Amino acid sequence: MPTFDYVRPDDVAGAVALVSGDPRASYLAGGTTHLDLLLKDRVIETDRVVDIGRLPLRGVSSDDGVLHAGR
């Protein structure tokens, strides 16, 4: 079974810092598919899973050609 760190940050800035500072980190956003691919199918290889499912990230918008996710 693969080993990895599971982290649930308290804010968006913390989540971004955890993933941007680690090229082998990935986000988990509430679905089980990611965990299936990681644990069962072993398609995803990661050292850290950052759970953002409880953060206030809702919606996608566009402003002058810039895509904004989570606000």
C-alpha positions as a printed NumPy array, in Angstrom:
array([[  0.   ,   0.   ,   0.   ],
       [  1.356,   3.444,  -0.885],
       [  2.207,   5.805,   1.931],
       [  1.471,   9.53 ,   1.886],
       [  0.762,  12.452,   4.195],
       [ -2.86 ,  13.549,   4.506],
       [ -3.294,  17.253,   5.315],
       [ -6.487,  19.295,   5.796],
       [ -5.468,  22.986,   5.828],
       [ -7.59 ,  25.643,   7.528],
       [ -7.415,  28.177,   4.712],
       [ -6.882,  28.556,   0.979],
       [ -3.435,  30.145,   1.363],
       [ -2.251,  27.178,   3.411],
       [ -3.531,  24.717,   0.81 ],
       [ -1.815,  26.547,  -2.025],
       [  1.456,  26.729,  -0.079],
       [  1.383,  22.992,   0.661],
       [  0.93 ,  21.999,  -2.976],
       [  2.995,  24.67 ,  -4.708],
       [  5.984,  23.873,  -2.509],
       [  5.836,  20.137,  -3.223],
       [  5.797,  18.814,  -6.81 ],
       [  4.589,  15.416,  -5.55 ],
       [  1.529,  16.802,  -3.725],
       [ -2.04 ,  16.715,  -4.976],
       [ -5.409,  18.155,  -4.027],
       [ -8.382,  16.13 ,  -2.83 ],
       [-11.663,  17.951,  -3.329],
       [-14.346,  15.719,  -1.852],
       [-14.499,  12.807,  -4.261],
       [-13.494,   9.205,  -3.769],
       [-12.206,   8.834,  -7.333],
       [ -8.881,  10.441,  -6.407],
       [ -8.422,   7.993,  -3.534],
       [ -9.394,   5.049,  -5.737],
       [ -6.799,   6.1  ,  -8.31 ],
       [ -4.21 ,   6.515,  -5.564],
       [ -4.862,   3.496,  -3.352],
       [ -6.658,   0.901,  -5.448],
       [ -5.603,   1.459,  -9.038],
       [ -2.25 ,   3.094,  -8.253],
       [ -2.552,   5.458, -11.2  ],
       [ -1.675,   8.511,  -9.106],
       [  1.616,   8.672,  -7.24 ],
       [  1.771,  11.353,  -4.565],
       [  3.595,  11.97 ,  -1.317],
       [  1.02 ,  14.388,   0.106],
       [ -2.754,  14.66 ,  -0.286],
       [ -4.137,  18.11 ,   0.573],
       [ -7.869,  17.928,   1.334],
       [ -9.593,  21.145,   0.239],
       [-13.139,  19.78 ,   0.455],
       [-14.091,  21.933,   3.463],
       [-12.548,  25.168,   2.254],
       [-14.852,  27.935,   0.969],
       [-14.031,  27.352,  -2.706],
       [-17.16 ,  27.612,  -4.807],
       [-17.604,  28.464,  -8.442],
       [-15.537,  29.454, -11.428],
       [-15.587,  32.872, -13.084],
       [-13.794,  34.76 , -15.821],
       [-12.708,  38.387, -15.669],
       [-10.931,  40.028, -18.619],
       [ -9.633,  36.688, -19.873],
       [ -8.431,  35.513, -16.446],
       [-10.002,  32.363, -15.043],
       [-10.731,  32.424, -11.296],
       [-11.548,  29.188,  -9.473],
       [-13.072,  29.05 ,  -6.025],
       [-14.641,  32.445,  -5.693]])
